[in-house]
Amino acid sequence: TLRQIMADAATGPSDSTDEDPQRTDPSASNTIAPSAGDGETNLVHFDDDALRSQGVSPDEIDRLHERWAEHELERAAIADQAIREGWFLQPLHGAELRRLDQALRSDLDDDEYDQYLYALSQPNRLTTGEVFAGSAASEAGLRRGDIILSYGGKRVFKPGELLIASSEGRLGESVPIKILRDGLEQTLYVDRGPLGAQLKHSRGAPVGR
């Protein structure tokens, strides 16, 4: 049924291959998402007021809102093409959505992307949970509750981004990791490779606002 197709689209195309750490979540900016328990759908909207409350300028808000609308129209066009050509919810569909998400990420700078995720009520923060003894995180002085902002000079907003950053370069080399601790930014130095800490993906106010 159309309702089932819409619900399936909201969860994004499935792919039987192993998870690719570079892929972005196909449902990260869905216009339609399933609600809990009632069989209906909820609309995901761009929350201008959330950005306004964080001091983002009206011009910035308008640009981000417009970029989101363009992104949703492009997603809809991909879905329409996929249905017409018979690859809806197939690997090609997922690949096209990832290409679209990567183009969006490239179009926005780090601060804009942070604001964009926040306006969509999407997780944009990586917070450390358990830090395992003897790990690179422990040796660097990372603590439970620290928010990881960047790794090796690259802003990270998702677990997959941190995984990619930590696996680049030479294993064991010292790289800066910028964190937010008790509201203050700090820079620690960690050996590149497995971090050795649990991570919680959550939503937080844009940095610097």
C-alpha positions in Angstrom: 0.0 0.0 0.0 1.0 3.7 -0.3 1.1 4.0 3.5 3.6 1.0 3.6 5.7 2.5 0.9 5.8 5.8 2.7 6.8 4.1 5.9 9.5 2.1 4.2 10.8 5.2 2.5 11.0 6.9 5.9 13.4 4.2 7.2 15.5 4.4 4.1 16.6 1.8 1.6 17.9 -1.5 3.1 21.2 -2.9 1.9 22.4 -6.5 2.6 26.0 -5.5 2.5 28.1 -4.7 5.6 27.7 -1.2 7.1 29.9 1.3 5.4 31.2 3.8 7.9 31.2 6.5 5.3 27.5 6.2 4.5 25.3 8.9 6.0 22.0 7.9 7.5 19.5 7.9 4.6 16.7 8.9 7.0 18.6 11.8 8.6 16.5 14.4 6.9 13.3 12.7 6.0 10.2 14.7 5.4 8.1 11.8 6.5 8.9 9.5 9.4 6.8 6.9 11.1 5.3 7.8 14.5 5.3 5.4 17.4 2.4 3.1 17.7 -0.5 4.7 15.9 0.3 3.7 12.4 0.3 7.3 11.2 3.2 9.4 10.0 4.8 12.5 11.4 6.3 15.4 9.5 9.9 16.3 10.2 10.2 20.1 9.9 13.0 22.6 9.9 12.8 24.4 13.3 13.6 28.0 12.5 12.8 29.0 16.1 15.4 26.6 17.5 18.1 28.4 15.6 16.7 31.8 16.4 16.9 30.9 20.1 20.6 30.1 19.6 21.3 33.5 18.1 21.6 32.4 14.5 21.0 35.4 12.2 17.8 35.5 10.1 19.8 35.4 6.8 21.6 32.3 8.0 18.3 30.7 9.0 16.7 31.5 5.7 19.6 30.0 3.7 19.7 26.8 5.7 15.9 26.5 5.5 16.1 27.0 1.7 18.9 24.4 1.4 16.8 21.9 3.4 13.8 22.4 1.1 16.0 21.9 -1.9 17.4 18.7 -0.4 13.9 17.3 0.3 12.8 18.0 -3.2 15.8 16.2 -4.6 15.1 13.3 -2.3 11.5 13.2 -3.6 12.8 13.3 -7.2 15.1 10.3 -6.5 12.3 8.3 -4.9 10.0 9.1 -7.9 12.7 7.9 -10.4 13.5 4.8 -8.3 9.8 3.8 -8.3 9.4 4.4 -12.0 12.6 2.5 -12.9 12.1 -0.4 -10.3 15.0 0.3 -7.9 13.0 1.8 -5.0 14.6 0.7 -1.7 17.3 -1.2 -3.6 21.1 -0.6 -3.2 21.1 2.0 -6.0 18.4 4.0 -4.1 20.6 4.1 -1.0 23.7 5.1 -3.1 21.8 8.0 -4.7 20.6 9.2 -1.3 24.2 9.0 0.1 25.4 11.0 -2.9 22.8 13.6 -2.2 23.7 13.8 1.5 27.4 14.1 0.7 26.6 17.0 -1.7 24.7 18.7 1.1 27.6 18.2 3.6 30.0 19.7 1.1 27.8 22.7 0.5 27.7 23.6 4.2 30.7 24.5 6.4 31.1 22.9 9.8 29.1 25.5 11.8 26.3 25.6 9.2 26.1 21.8 9.2 25.9 21.8 13.0 23.1 24.3 12.9 21.3 22.4 10.1 21.3 19.1 12.2 20.1 21.0 15.2 17.2 22.6 13.3 16.1 19.2 12.2 16.3 17.8 15.8 19.0 15.4 14.5 21.9 14.1 16.7 24.9 16.3 16.2 27.1 15.5 19.3 29.3 12.6 20.3 29.5 12.3 24.1 31.8 9.8 25.8 30.4 7.2 28.1 32.7 4.5 29.6 36.4 5.2 29.0 38.2 1.8 29.1 41.4 1.5 31.1 44.5 1.3 29.0 42.8 2.6 25.9 44.0 5.6 23.7 41.1 7.6 25.1 42.2 6.9 28.7 45.8 7.7 28.0 44.8 11.0 26.5 42.8 12.0 29.5 39.3 11.7 28.0 36.6 11.4 30.6 33.0 10.3 30.8 30.7 13.1 29.6 33.3 14.8 27.4 31.8 16.0 24.1 34.1 15.3 21.1 34.0 18.2 18.6 36.8 17.3 16.3 39.5 14.6 15.7 42.7 15.3 13.9 41.4 18.8 12.9 38.2 17.4 11.4 34.8 18.2 12.9 32.8 15.1 13.7 29.1 14.9 14.2 28.4 11.2 13.8 30.1 7.9 15.0 31.0 6.9 11.5 32.8 10.2 10.9 34.9 9.6 14.0 35.6 6.0 12.9 36.9 7.2 9.6 39.0 10.0 11.1 40.6 7.7 13.6 41.5 5.1 10.9 43.2 7.7 8.6 46.8 8.5 8.8 49.5 6.5 10.6 48.3 4.2 13.4 49.7 5.4 16.7 50.6 8.9 15.7 49.5 11.7 18.1 46.6 13.7 16.9 44.6 16.5 18.5 41.1 15.8 19.7 39.0 18.9 20.6 36.5 18.3 23.3 33.9 20.3 25.3 34.1 19.7 29.0 31.9 21.5 31.5 31.1 24.1 28.9 34.8 24.8 28.0 36.7 23.7 24.9 39.9 21.8 25.5 42.4 20.1 23.2 43.8 16.7 24.2 46.2 14.5 22.2 45.3 10.9 21.4 47.1 8.1 19.6 45.4 7.6 16.3 43.5 4.3 16.1 40.7 2.7 18.1 39.6 5.3 20.7 38.5 2.8 23.4 35.5 4.6 24.7 31.7 4.3 24.4 30.0 7.0 22.5 26.5 8.4 22.9 25.0 10.2 19.8 22.8 13.0 21.0 21.6 16.5 20.1 23.2 19.6 21.5 23.1 23.4 20.8 25.4 24.6 18.0 28.9 25.3 19.2 29.8 28.9 19.7 26.2 30.0 20.1 
